[in-house]
Each structure stands twice: as structure tokens, then as C-alpha cells.
Amino acid sequence: MKISNQGLDLIKRFEGLRLKPYRCPANIPTIGYGSTRYEDGSKVKMTDQPITCERAEALLLGTLGSYEKAVNEMVAVPLEQHQFDALVSFAYNLGAAALKKSTLMKLLNDGDYSGAMGQFMRWTRAGGRVMAGLEARREAEQELFAGITEKKRAIA
């Protein structure tokens, strides 16, 4: 599977777009839509020049391929597109290794979709503190995993 526009939009919304290098909450130099590395694999440095919107988009799309591949390889049960999108967003934010070793993935691969969905909100800390931005992102990923869209939420 590949991420859909809905999943891509969720990632962009929570990562935000910054054309100059900045330090993420984990204090890692970052640029664009949360990219920590460039196309050639080199790490972002705080002294790097700003990038264009087009390059930020290319970095994101180039990086997402590895997260799509990781999710495709680690999930052993059937997924719907919205579930895949939520997992790719999660992995993009926290790393594929964190997803792979998580209880979320264990429950999912045991076929417990509901139990897996309940695990998203356990991943809201950075530096030992609960972060409002991570809470909002995990809630959005959880809703996406459940198939709840903005349109459905507005109707409810």
C-alpha cells in the first residue's frame, strides 16, 4: 500500500512547514515537513540554508517511501487505507522501530484492531512530558485508524 492524500494531509498538518532549519521538540535539527535528513542521507544542520516549498514536499515524499515499506512489512493482517495512513503517520513521527516494537503493533498483528486503536494515546510524551501537539496528533491518527473523517466528525 501507499499513503493516500488523506494520510499525507494529516502528516503535513501536524508537522507544519518550515523552510528554515529548526529544532524539533526532541532537539533534533529539522526542516520542511519534519525532515531530519536530505535526499542524499545527510543530516539537517542548523546552519543549513532555507529550502523551497517544492523541496520540502519532495523531501517528505521521498522519506515516506521508507515508512510505507516498513508498515507494509511489519503488518501481518489486512488493513484498510485509512488504517495504513494512520500507521504511516505514526511511524513518520515516532520512527518505524518504535511502531514495530509497540503494543499497538502486537495487538494489531494479533487481529485486535480495537485494542490496537486504543494504543495511539499512549504515545503522547516527549522528553518525559505529555505534549499537547502529540495528544492532538495521536487523537487524529486514532480517529483516522477508526475511519472517522472530518466530514463524519462534523455530522456527529
Order of alpha helices (4+ residues) and beta strands (2+ residues): alpha-beta-beta-alpha-alpha-alpha-alpha-alpha-beta-beta-alpha-alpha
